[in-house]
Amino acid sequence: MAPEGTSMLQEAKRHVPREFDRVARGYDALSAMNPGYAKHLGWSAARLDVADDADLVDLCCGTGLSTLALKRAYPNATITGLDASQGMLEYAATKEELTGVRWIHGDAMDPAAAGAVGPYDGILMAYGIRNVPDPDLCLRRLRQLLRPGGSLCLHEYSVAGSPWSRCVWQLVTLGVVIPLGTIVTGSSQIFRYLRRSVMAFDSVPQLEERLRRAGFVDVRTAAMDGWQRGVVHTFCARRPRE
Ligand SMILES: C[S@@+](CC[C@H](N)C(=O)[O-])C[C@H]1O[C@@H](n2cnc3c(N)ncnc32)[C@H](O)[C@@H]1O
């Protein structure tokens, strides 16, 4: 993956799914070492606030940890999981609790082109929007995928604008995530990209404004607890009822 610099970071985004192929087998073990990871995905899934039998998409579903959060929050939902990493998807598809989920290998920049045409009652995108090359276009397309009144939750890191949050993020990534991730997966690239991409990503007001610009309403941000307070957030929004 690419070295430092904004345009280099943009270029690196093209290779993110391929990098996740390389770390797929160790992803769940690493996430299990991160206190609050599963609980916070559960909070974001619940914050979609849709009916129990809703039609839902988990965009950038990875190995299915966020899909599991959706399944547990809405046991009777119809769920589609989409990801651009074949390695992550293959691992997700082995999980018994996720039997019945429709898996799609595709680009979150254009889910409809990959077969996720909707309309959906809700979309969860956990650790995804930061990685797409054009977040504004992606959000406009996500709005079109939703039914009128449909709900979107972006579960994402955002530390810009808060010196404390940036400091916590640097300590956690340089002290724990990069060394541990390298030991567990044998590769440091994706973890170094993670640190840089979060440092370069939107502040909370900037991402909220992106959502409004893309035509979403009822935009609000909800917090996590633990070390993730002020670092990870749920950005909730709705497609207007029209
Ligand atoms: C950090 S993982 C998150 C997985 C899961 N949502 C979770 O919360 O555990 C990010 C995922 O986004 C996927 N991804 C990155 N860019 C993508 C894109 N443009 N289209 C689809 N998936 C993408 C990666 O392949 C990876 O599986």
The ligand as an SDF file (V2000), in Angstrom:
LIG
                    3D

 27 29  0  0  0  0  0  0  0  0999 V2000
  -12.6220   -2.8370    9.0700 C   0  0  0  0  0  0  0  0  0  0  0  0
  -13.5120   -3.9510    8.0290 S   0  0  0  0  0  0  0  0  0  0  0  0
  -15.0920   -3.8620    8.7800 C   0  0  0  0  0  0  0  0  0  0  0  0
  -15.8560   -5.1460    8.6580 C   0  0  0  0  0  0  0  0  0  0  0  0
  -17.1640   -5.1820    9.4320 C   0  0  0  0  0  0  0  0  0  0  0  0
  -18.0950   -4.1650    8.9830 N   0  0  0  0  0  0  0  0  0  0  0  0
  -16.9350   -5.0450   10.9220 C   0  0  0  0  0  0  0  0  0  0  0  0
  -17.4550   -4.0960   11.5000 O   0  0  0  0  0  0  0  0  0  0  0  0
  -16.2360   -5.8720   11.5110 O   0  0  0  0  0  0  0  0  0  0  0  0
  -13.7120   -2.9760    6.5550 C   0  0  0  0  0  0  0  0  0  0  0  0
  -14.2600   -3.7830    5.3860 C   0  0  0  0  0  0  0  0  0  0  0  0
  -14.5840   -2.8700    4.3310 O   0  0  0  0  0  0  0  0  0  0  0  0
  -14.3080   -3.5180    3.1050 C   0  0  0  0  0  0  0  0  0  0  0  0
  -14.1770   -2.5050    2.0600 N   0  0  0  0  0  0  0  0  0  0  0  0
  -13.2660   -1.5140    1.9560 C   0  0  0  0  0  0  0  0  0  0  0  0
  -13.4890   -0.7790    0.8540 N   0  0  0  0  0  0  0  0  0  0  0  0
  -14.5820   -1.3160    0.2540 C   0  0  0  0  0  0  0  0  0  0  0  0
  -15.3310   -0.9910   -0.9020 C   0  0  0  0  0  0  0  0  0  0  0  0
  -15.0030    0.0460   -1.6880 N   0  0  0  0  0  0  0  0  0  0  0  0
  -16.4140   -1.7430   -1.2070 N   0  0  0  0  0  0  0  0  0  0  0  0
  -16.7720   -2.7860   -0.4220 C   0  0  0  0  0  0  0  0  0  0  0  0
  -16.1000   -3.1450    0.6760 N   0  0  0  0  0  0  0  0  0  0  0  0
  -15.0210   -2.4200    1.0230 C   0  0  0  0  0  0  0  0  0  0  0  0
  -13.0500   -4.3070    3.3680 C   0  0  0  0  0  0  0  0  0  0  0  0
  -12.8710   -5.3250    2.4310 O   0  0  0  0  0  0  0  0  0  0  0  0
  -13.2940   -4.8030    4.7950 C   0  0  0  0  0  0  0  0  0  0  0  0
  -13.8750   -6.0760    4.7920 O   0  0  0  0  0  0  0  0  0  0  0  0
  1  2  1  0
  2  3  1  0
  2 10  1  0
  3  4  1  0
  4  5  1  0
  5  6  1  0
  5  7  1  0
  7  8  2  0
  7  9  1  0
 10 11  1  0
 11 12  1  0
 11 26  1  0
 12 13  1  0
 13 14  1  0
 13 24  1  0
 14 15  1  0
 14 23  1  0
 15 16  2  0
 16 17  1  0
 17 18  1  0
 17 23  2  0
 18 19  1  0
 18 20  2  0
 20 21  1  0
 21 22  2  0
 22 23  1  0
 24 25  1  0
 24 26  1  0
 26 27  1  0
M  CHG  2   2   1   9  -1
M  END
$$$$
